[in-house]
Amino acid sequence: MNYLYNNNKLLISKANLLYNLNMLLSIVKDKSKISPVLKANAYGIGLIEFAEILDEYGIERFCVAKVIEASRLRENGFKQEILILGHIEEENIKYCVENNITITIHDEYSLNNLIIMSKEYGWFPKVHIKYNTGMNRIGFDDKNHICKIFERNSVEKTLDIEGIFSHLSKVYDGDLDFTLSQINKFEDLIHELDVMNLRPNLVHLLSSGGIILYNSHIYDMCRPGCLLYGLLPDRSYFKDYTFKEIITFKSKIIQIHHLEKGKSVGYSSGFITDRNSKIAILPLGYADGLPRRLSNMGRVIINGKYYPIVGNISMDMCAVDVTGIDDINVGDEVIIIGKQGASSISIISISEALDTVRTEIVINISDRIEKIFIDKF
Ligand SMILES: Cc1ncc(COP(=O)(O)O)c(C=O)c1O
């Protein structure tokens, strides 16, 4: 029922996605080690659609953050291994066990709880242990404690401990010392597990930035997110590899006003015309994923040229100043993110203007927007 959407569209380039996957493969070398991170609706582009592309590409494992994301994949028939990287609520454990969804164990409470449940119900749940090497988000702090967990489980055999992992927190900041201290801590633990002959099958540490900068530490698996979506931060140390942005975000003009000088536009008179003006209205607002902070600050592309967003962006609409341009009309296409002619608006330019990360821009593109996967832009 695509006709139920309005004029806003998110075009996703399958060609650029495949390009990014191939670029990643040229670093990782082995497809079976790639476990893409599909959280937050696959960084806003569409969980199921992206999972289908990855399935065709031959990807065997997915990572998500929450049970609801894993369940959407299972309900849509995906048979891949799925690792939930985040915390799992007690009431969702049964669902994970019954649907072959791998659980992250990150603290004593989640560990004991799972052991008790497994004994009671005769489960042998697949788990990965999370080691906190410095990010101080979730994970066990103590290497020796983790070794004891492995030791105890080698006797009791209550859990199927398939993996051990950690997460680097300052790769994108270029903080080499901090990152190396995290890597060294992780290496120490893996060494201990090797010595005890208890190293699990899947040792993993790296997400996008780490895959590029520290690829000698890919081990058995890696968890790329933003690089697949062409969202690596613009840092000179990532320049050896190019990844392409994959989206074009478009709207259309739905009305045009000719306003005299001194008229107000939008909520709270956020813009007052300083000349006789031609103002184009778009059916796109902050509920659609156009950040409200772009009010009186952002710009769009129409017929290959830039025009400013004026006034306060409202929930469902915004206004663009096209004064002096006769050949702009109702129905004309408007580029919010993407290229037209020689002009382009990248996700990075928006995230930098708003002093945020690129991923925040894309994950907020709403499900009111029609998402269309196309072969090329
Ligand atoms: C544990 C973990 N692994 C992997 C990723 C993917 O990170 P990136 O998008 O930088 O590749 C994330 C994302 O935040 C994460 O939390």
The ligand as an ORCA input file, in Angstrom:
! r2SCAN-3c Opt
* xyz 0 1
  C      28.658     -3.552     21.351
  C      28.599     -2.888     20.020
  N      29.185     -3.471     18.973
  C      29.168     -2.924     17.739
  C      28.544     -1.708     17.517
  C      28.577     -1.085     16.131
  O      29.340      0.080     16.193
  P      29.678      0.929     14.854
  O      28.403      1.491     14.382
  O      30.634      1.968     15.318
  O      30.289     -0.034     13.890
  C      27.918     -1.060     18.572
  C      27.259      0.227     18.328
  O      27.114      1.088     19.109
  C      27.940     -1.658     19.863
  O      27.361     -1.079     20.912
*
